[in-house]
Amino acid sequence: MTKTVKIIIVIAVVLVIAAGAVLGGVFGARAVQKANREKAERQAAAQRQEAVASVKQNFLCGINENWKSDMTDEELKALEDAGDYVVFAGWTEFALNTFKNSPLQTAKINLFAEALASEDGKKLFDEFEDNAELLIPLLRSVGFSSDDVAYIVYALIEALIEDGATTLNSMKDKLQSIRSATNASNVNESISTVSAEIEYLTFTQAEKREILTAVSGAESAIKELVAFAYTTSIETLTNNMVEVITSEDGALADITNSEIETVVNAALINVRKLKAALTTAEIVSLNNAIKTITDKFDGRLTTSRVLSRIVNYAKYVYIFTDSIPYLADMVISASHVVDADFLNIVRDYVENVPEYSNRLKNVNELVIYARVEKQLLENIDKSELDALIEVLGAQAETDYKRAIPIIALDAGVNLISVATSEEKEDMVEYMAHPELWNDSDLKKLVLVCVKFIQLSEFEDAYFNYIEGNGTRDSLVEKLRQAANNCSFSSSIENGGLEIPQNPYDRESQTDEWCKYYLNAASAKMVELIAGSGENEGLLSIVKADLHLSIDDYYVEDSPIRTKLAEFAEAQLLEPLPDGATEQEAQAFEENINAYITSANESRVLWVYLLIDTLLKLVK
């Protein structure tokens, strides 16, 4: 071996050793970094798990001081309400899995746990139906963003579809395992409720794909709606306003004009953003998703109150989704009235409300409504109102519940016409546009309004039966009474829906008996509203009536527009002072009657009654 070859070998060996040292150092450093990273990830995961466990603990303790997270079978034996615990703990774990897997910061989950331990937190989740408004300051104090809330709501809906039945079956297994060791009555009731819910949440793979496809197709729209509701109700509130709204008296007089204007302006930004986000295609997808969700889940999830509330809200959103672009424009138009003078009027009214009689309160509220309505109509184009009527009409063709807005609008218009007309022999002559109506159509209009209320009550009785809220005999009896009120077997002339005889037995086939009536009644209502074959429904008359009513306002020298302008300038009435004479009291009553007449003639009373009715409906 030559000297040159030896030198080359030595150099090669040195290079190999050097390269190995370098590579070893690199890979060694990477190994250390990897170990540190894995350690940090384990610590973060442990911290997140602790935060989630704190939420569960504080939530369950907030509901019942004897409850705690992860109770053993021995501890459950001592509980009188062990069945309730298993159900609540199961749904809590279900929801918290969504929290744990969400992009929510762990710090926020910890803050949420602390908020649940507060007095407001305990009241909120112990009696969610009565204290739902506490959710606003609670989530705001935690620092949840609109994206956080939108993500959680959407994820809960998806999880409910994907894993709801699994969660319920796990509850049932746990309940059955402890049935012999604890209060059997409470556990058996919970088993019965959970078993009924399993039936409604167990889907075939094809059904599950169908529902998930509908929901995922509307993901953007669902999140936009949730974010809009959250942002408008929470992020636009100043600290002072939160304190005032959640105080015992809730005195509006404690809020400054600038704070109210800030809220109004922020809300308008959100309204404009929502309108821009919900395109026609998005609304179509949203309607499809909401219909699918409510068809599957409406009234079924009583053991999960928060999820039940989400479904309940979805029902009412579905009624108005197609109208969102138009309603957004109306909100923007009406907002111009909110200036310092208007706010001072409202402030004075709210401050003196305790001293007012009901009649005086109603009259003053009518004046406030008139100012908003006048501003709205001055800032919105007639063509947009006509377009809204067409949209409301289109959505009424296949679903009687979605027909309620346009039916209520027309009934309201004609209610005012009746109230402002002189006595007449024929009821048709009382209508705003009698040339459109006959006795039969008028009866159908009244029938649809009445049956909507009665069918809602029958549906509630059915859901109570499913949920087992009472003894079976009492629940079936309430169903019988609700069915009798609906007069399913009577003719339309006699106030019924003329539904063929029910082929199912009420006592032994209760579920099928109810579904038959609900489906048949829904179809009959759609037939009355939209028509069938050669039979023209109410819809064409109602649309024509509303279009003519819009013309009545916008026509040149419109008496209705003149009356509205006059009434909008009226001053709020002060309460009758103590010690008033009989003549002063009589003059006071005459003044109130004059205000009500003006409200009738300008159709403000109709708007007032309609809004009041819709608010009660949503509640």
Salt bridges, closest charged atoms under 4 A:
ASP70 OD1 - LYS56 NZ 3.33
ASP73 OD1 - LYS174 NZ 2.60
GLU74 OE2 - LYS77 NZ 2.80
GLU75 OE2 - LYS68 NZ 2.81
GLU93 OE1 - LYS56 NZ 2.84
ASP120 OD1 - LYS123 NZ 3.91
GLU129 OE1 - ARG309 NH1 2.56
ASP148 OD2 - LYS108 NZ 2.64
GLU162 OE2 - LYS208 NZ 3.90
GLU219 OE2 - LYS223 NZ 2.79
ASP295 OD2 - LYS291 NZ 3.07
ASP298 OD1 - LYS315 NZ 3.54
ASP322 OD2 - ARG402 NH2 3.10
ASP329 OD1 - LYS275 NZ 2.76
GLU378 OE2 - LYS374 NZ 2.79
ASP386 OD2 - LYS382 NZ 2.75
ASP386 OD1 - HIS547 ND1 2.76
GLU390 OE1 - LYS543 NZ 3.20
GLU390 OE2 - HIS547 NE2 2.79
GLU459 OE2 - LYS401 NZ 3.11
GLU477 OE2 - ARG480 NH2 2.46
GLU507 OE2 - ARG506 NE 3.40
ASP511 OD2 - LYS515 NZ 3.23
GLU527 OE2 - LYS524 NZ 3.82
ASP545 OD1 - HIS433 ND1 2.66
ASP551 OD1 - LYS382 NZ 2.95
ASP552 OD2 - HIS433 NE2 2.89
ASP552 OD2 - ARG603 NH2 3.80
GLU589 OE1 - ARG359 NH1 2.50
GLU601 OE1 - LYS563 NZ 3.08
ASP612 OD2 - LYS616 NZ 3.25
